[in-house]
């Protein structure tokens, strides 16, 4: 199930350590996805009908870093504001 959801059906690794690292990242991503689905179901079900709707709403948000300046997150707009 984890491979299909996260698009990791092919493991291209040159070492066992790399494979373990990739599987760990997939595992953490799966936990975060389950948490997001649970929050959407409990608190945002009337506003968002699917996880894809939540992700589409968050897509314009960016974390921007430039050398020599302080990093910042782009402003929240529209429905993203609390």
N, C-alpha and C positions, 0 to 999 in steps of 0.2 A: 504494500500500500504506500509506503513512504517513497519508494522510487517513482511511482507513477505520478503522485501529486507534485513532487518537487522537480520532476523532469530529470531524474538521475538514473534512467534505466540502463545507461552504459557507463561503466566505471573505467575511466582511462587513467590508470595509475601505473607508475613504474616501480613502486616499492610497496611493501606491506604497511610501512609507516604512513605513507601518503594515503593509502586506502583507509586506514583507521582514522586519520584526520578528516577525510572527506565524509566518512560515515558519522563521525561525531558532529560535524557541522550540519549534516542532514537531520540528525536526531534533534539537535537544538532547534533547528528551523521547524521541525514537526511539532515540538512542544509549544513554540511561539504561535504557530498556526492554530493549534487547538485552543490556546488561551484566547486568541483573537476571536475565534468562532464562538467561544463561550461568552465573552463580553458582549459580542454583537447580539447573541441570542437573549441575554438577560437584560441589557440596557439599551440597545440600539435597534431592536427588531422592528419598531414602528417606523424608523427613519431609513434603515438600510435592509434590503431584502436578501442580500447575500454578502459573502466575504469579498467578492469581486467588486461590489458597489463601494465597500469601505476602502479597498485599495485604490480604486479609481478616484475617490475623493482625496486620497492622500498623495496621489501621483505628482501634483505640482509642487509639493513641499520639498525643498532642497536644503542640504547642509553644504555651505560653500566655504572653501578654504582658499586663501591666496597667500603666497609667501610674503611675510612681513606685515600682515594684517591679522586682526582678530577674526576667527571663524564665526559665522552666523548662520541662522536658519531663516529661510525666506518667510515673509509674513503669511499668516493664516488668513484665508479669504472665505467669504460666503458661509457655507454650512460648516466649515472647519472650525469656526469660532465657537467657543463654549456658550 
